[in-house]
Amino acid sequence: MLGWYPGHMHKARRQIKDALPEIDVVIEVLDARLPYSSTNPVLSELTRHKPVLKLLSRADLADPARTREWVEYFDALPNTRALAITTLEARDLKQIPRLCREMAGHIRVDRDARVMVMGIPNVGKSTLINGLAGRKIAKTGNEPAVTKRQQKIRIDGGIALIDTPGVMWPKIEDQASAYRLAGSGAIRDTAIDYTDVAVIVAAELARRYPTELTARYKLKSLPAYSANPDAERVESDGPRKVDLMALSGFNGVAILEEIASKRGGLRAGGIIDLHRGAEVLLHELRDGKLGRLTLETPADIPAEPVPEASGETEDGAETREQESE
């Protein structure tokens, strides 16, 4: 269970909650490659009484067939619409103000629809804001937590946008989601061991996209597949949790070793530098160099929903410490 909740995120959550009564529509920006894992359950709880437009950002990096599945899934939810976009594509962005006005319902023609843009870090929110505004307003960066405060921007189409900082939730209960988020770069590389993330990602890519993985790294073959039916009940050194590599059925270490040996990670004496392999795999995954890939489908959503956090820790003292930051 990953815990990663800087003080500014705790403050941002309070600001979002305070501003929501005046908001007509919420835009939640998701990563099209992991729409479930990039959905913040805390924000979902806060916005449950508002119309929500789910924007599947970076659709140009995601598997088109899987993206269609996700759009259908979200469109079937109450009070929710979904749109797959590329944030630098003007044709995609032009649809957003019209959809927001439609979803806002009966507001005065002469009043802007107040739209709050939210999402976890590093899903392309700032790039979206700049694209909608037609100028650089929000700071962008290929790392989480670039935006640190709310910003208000008026755009064409009768829309007043309220941009918010990227907000994670206090504890990521779903370990599969934690590793997918870390692989995409939504969580800082120091939050989970970098090589561990790459090992899990390698195993998952072998399961979902074996052709793309072997072609990119010129792998002669993948290690033998050996699914473990008990993978969800494997004991570890802590609480019982999913053994993600066993669940994927592939040896991620063996795959990462071969990638490292082919990409500058073979050291003197035949020692393989796994960290070098991790750098290559994760950087190229994030840059889209392995092709258009999606790391989860609606079928991967847990049968029982992950408990939604309240935004406070179990330890009241820790909460007070965050509020003081």
ABEGO torsion letter per residue (X at the ends): XBBBBBAAAAAAAAAAAAAAAABABBBBBBBAABAAAABBAAAAAAAAABBBBBBBBGAAABBAAAAAAAAAAAAABBGBBBBBBBAABAAAAAAAAAAAAAAAEBBBAABBBBBBBBEBBGAGAAAAAAAAAGBBABBBBBBBGABABBBBBBBBGGBBBBBBBBBBBABBABAAAAAAAAAAGABBAAABBAAAAAAAAAAAAAAABAAAAAAAAGBABBBBBBBBAAAAABBBABBBBBBAAAAAGBBAAAAAAAAAAAAGABBBGGBBBAAAAAAAAAAAAAAGAAEBBBABBAAABBABBBBBBAGBBABAAAAAAAAAX
